[in-house]
Amino acid sequence: MRFEFDPGKSAANLAKHGIDFVEPQRLWDDPRLFIFVARTEEETRYLAVGQLGDRCWSAVYTPRRDRVRLISVRHARRLEIERYESQ
């Protein structure tokens, strides 16, 4: 899978959430990756919840042709973790 992202937004995400947009690309290697449609009024966005190491992370993204465009990444919220673990 190919990924794209704004380098400035990746740096801002690192400062705010402690993770850039490079490492979270490995979320798509998680066989239990949980994806659902995120609420938005602009474009269709999705929330992917998966595990990296011992933490669950949530990545907001939008599909672009043959790529995944990362928009933000943060620690998964309790309800997101529960959905991930219940599948």
C-alpha angles and dihedrals in degrees: 000000000000123000136198133185144160108267091213091053090048090055091048090049090052091053094046103036104018095245134085126210097264103070095043090064084081089067087084088063090063107103089208095052108150118209129185137162113272121217113257139142096210117053130347108278132182135206116220117196119194144138129265111181108319097335134081115227133193120215123192111208145156127215114244116188103291096350144073114234110207114216104173142345128201142153109291117256121241095259091047090052091049091052091047093049095044096060 
